[in-house]
Amino acid sequence: MTQETRVLYNETCPVCRFEIDAYRRRAVADGLPIRFDGIDRAEDWGLTPDRAARQLHVWQDGRVLSGMPAFRALWSAMPRWRWLARVTDWPLVRQVTEVLYDRVAAPLLYRAHLRRQGNRGPADPGTPQ
C-alpha cells in the first residue's frame, strides 16, 4: 500500500505555483497518491497561513517536513524525481542546498509574497522575518 504524500505550498506565488503545477501534472499522469494544498488550508496542517507561506511543507509518513527536507520527500514520492532526492541528500550537496533554500530562495519568495499581500512584516508575532 502506497502512503499518501501531501504538499502545502503558496499558490499565490507565481514561482511556487509554476513548480508545483509541474509536479502536480506529473503526479496525475503517473497516478501518484500526492495531494496538493494551497496555503488557505494551512490551519488543517496546524500552521498559520504566514508560516505556510515561508517554505514548502510536505506531510509524509505521519510527519510534516519543511524546506529542503520537504522537497526531498516530495521528490522521493515521484519516480522521475527520486534521483534528485538522492543527490540533494548527499552530505555536502544537502548542506549547500539547505543554505541556499533557507537563506536565499525562501526568504526572497516570502518577501515577494508579503509585497503581493501588501504586508510589511510577519503576521506571526515574535517570528523573525
C-alpha positions, 0 to 999 in steps of 0.5 A: 500500500502506497502512503499518501504524500501531501504538499502545502505550498503558496499558490499565490506565488507565481514561482511556487505555483509554476513548480508545483503545477509541474509536479502536480501534472506529473503526479496525475499522469503517473497516478501518484497518491500526492495531494496538493494544498494551497496555503488557505488550508494551512490551519488543517496542517496546524500552521498559520497561513504566514508560516505556510507561506515561508517554505514548502511543507510536505506531510509524509509518513505521519510527519510534516517536513519543511524546506529542503527536507520537504522537497526531498520527500516530495521528490522521493514520492515521484519516480522521475524525481527520486534521483534528485532526492538522492543527490540533494541528500548527499552530505555536502550537496544537502548542506549547500542546498539547505543554505541556499533554500533557507537563506536565499530562495525562501526568504526572497519568495516570502518577501515577494509574497508579503509585497503581493499581500501588501504586508510589511512584516510577519503576521506571526508575532515574535517570528523573525522575518 
